[in-house]
Amino acid sequence: MGLTRKKLQPAVGPLYGIDNRPVRVEGTISLPVILGEFPRQVEHPIHFIVVKSESAYNAIFGRPLQIIFGAIASISHLKLKFSTPSGIRIVRGDQQVAQLCYLRQAQSRSSVTLSIEDFDVRNEDTPQRASPVEDLTCVSLSDEHSSRTVQIRSLLSDEEKEYVDFLRINQDVFAWSSADMLGIYPEVIMHSLKINPICKPVIQKKRNFAPDRQLAIEQEVDSF
């Protein structure tokens, strides 16, 4: 379509398929969609979610598009009927093309193994991050607590190195853990469930997971 990745807007969260596997969202984009042919045609901007997926379909129209166009679909007849300023328009599908797309989507695909030596996770469209001018040095501020460290420049002058002693003297101003963050109201950091007190609690049905996921859940629960 001749569109660049710069036109994509950021999206929050992945999509989940029928097998409950997450699909990473590349972004969202608004494109004009025209249904029908002149003079019986109508155009509306549609918000699309863009993903990388091996599919026989270039785009999938869901119920939001049917609501926007006021369209009525008949799967058994492969027809889509909608209204236009010039009258009712009917779009007819092709049984052979629909069966071909279904067979292409349903056929098994062989898995491809990528060599880690030839794999580059960098995206050419994404600008590279700036690298630091100099390396950082990790400095311990407490002899009793080795985890209390800060990172400073490695190319400090002799006069600037006196700042390390200043940090060690004033290490009590750092919040090394949540216990050091005094004076914060509990309502700021405490979670609460916004439940209507007049509603009766209902126990949800137990969800069944795949054996590997069930084992991972049990191990994570036992670790606490």
N, C-alpha and C positions, 0 to 999 in steps of 0.2 A: 504493500500500500504506500510505500515511500515515506513512512513515518519514522522519526528518530526516537530514541529512548528519552530524549529531553522532554518530549510531550507527555510522558507518563507522570501521573501524580502518585505520591506515596500512598500505600495502603497499609492498614493495620491488621495483623493476624493472617494466618493461612486459611485455605479452604480445605474442607474434608470431603472425601469421596464416599462412595457406598461402602468401601471396605474400611472406612474410618482412618485412612491414611492421609496425613496432611500434604497439601500441595502448595508449594511456595508461590506467593503472589508477586508478580513482577511489578505491578502497579495498576492504576486505573486511568481510563481515558474516556472522554466524551466525544462521540462521533455522530454525524448526521446519518440517519437511516431513512431510506426511501422505500416505501412499499407500493407495489403496483407500477403501472406504466401510464404515461401521459395519454389522455387527460385525467384518467382516474388514478391518481396517485396522491400520497400524503407523506409528509416529511416531518420527523421529530428528532431532536438530539437525544441519544441514548448513552447512558453511563455503562461502560464495559469494564469488567475485571479481566486483566491480562495475566495468563499463566503459560508456562512452558509445558506442553503436554502433547504426546503423540496421539493425535485424534484425526479421524476422517472428516471432521467438521471444522470449518474456519471460525465459526461463531455459533453460539448457542443462545437462542432467544427464549427467555423464561416468561413467567407470568407478569412480571412488571412491564415488559414490552407490550404484551397483549392488552394490559390495562391502559397504557398510554395511547395506543393506537385504537383502542376500543374494538379489538379483533376477537373473532370466535374461531377456534380451530376444531377441525374434525379429523382425528387421527385415522379412523377407519376409511375415510374418503380422501385423505391427503389433500385437504382443502383448508384455506384460510380466508375468511370473509371479514371485511372491514369496510367502514364508511369513509368516503372522501367527499370533498366539496362538490364533485361532479356526479356523485351517486355511489352505489354499492360496488365494490371491487372484489373479485374472487381470484385468489392465487391457487393454482392447481399444482400438485406435486407429481413426481414420476415414480411409479412403483419399482421399476428396474434400478433407477438411481438410488432410491431409498434402501433397497435390498443390498446393493453394492456397498454403500456406506456402512450398513450394519455388519456385513461380512468382513470388511476391512477393519472395523473397530473390534470385532469379536475374535479375530484370528490371533493366535499366540505369537509373541515376539521374542526372539532370542535375546538373552541378556548380553550386553557388551561389556567387556572388562577393559577398563582404562588403565594404562600404565602410569604410575605415579610420577615417573621421571618426565613424561611428556605432558603432565596435567598442570595447567596454570590457572589458579583461582582468580587471578586479576582480570578485571573486565576492562576492555579497551575504552568503553564509553565512560568509565568511572575515573575521574582524575586521581592521580596518585597523591597520597598524603605526604606532607612535607616532613623531612627527616630532621632530627635535632641537630643543632650546630655543634654540640659537643656531647660527650658521654656524661652520664650521671653517676655519682658515687653514693653508695648507701652508708649512712652514718648512724651509729647507735647512740641514743641519747641517755640510756640508763644501763648501768652495769648490772643491776639486779634483774631487769626485764629486757631480755634480748630482742623481744618482738617490737619494742618501741624504737622504730627507725624512721628516718626521713631521707630523702634523696636530694642532693645538692649538686651544683656544677662541679665538674672535675678540674676545671682550669680556673680556680679562684686565686686571687692574689693573697699575699701574706696578711694584708689588712682585712680582706674579706673573710679569711678563715677564722677570724675572731668571732664571727657570727655563730659558729658551731658551739662555742662555749656559752654564748648567749642563749641558744636554743636549749642546751642542757640545763641551764639554770632555771629556765622558764618552761620546762617540760610539763608542769602541772596544768598549763592552760590548754593542752591538747586533750581531746576526748578519745582515749584509746579504746574504750568500750562503751556500751550503752549505760553502764553503771556510773560513768564519769559525766554523763549529760544530766546534771542536776538543774532543777528549776523549770523543767518542762512538764506541763500538765499531762496526766495520763491519757486524757481524751485525744491528745494529738497523736499518740503513738499506739493506742490500743484499738484493736479491731472490734467491731460490733455487728451483729446480725440484725438488719432492719426487718423484723418479723412483726406482722400484725397480730397483736395479742388475742384478737377475737377469732383468729383462724385456728382450726384444729390441726395439730401436727400429723403428718402422714409419712409413714415409712416407705421410701422408694423401693422399687423392685431391684433385687441384686443384679448387677451387670456381670455378664460373663465375658472374660477376656481370653485371648489366645494363651496357650501354655507358657510361652516365653515371656509374655507381658505379665501374666499372673505370678510367675516366679520372681520377676524383677520387682513387682509391687510388694510381695511378701518380704523380700530381702530389704527393701527400703523401710518398710514398717518395722521390721525387727531391729534395724540399726538405731532406732530412737529409744 
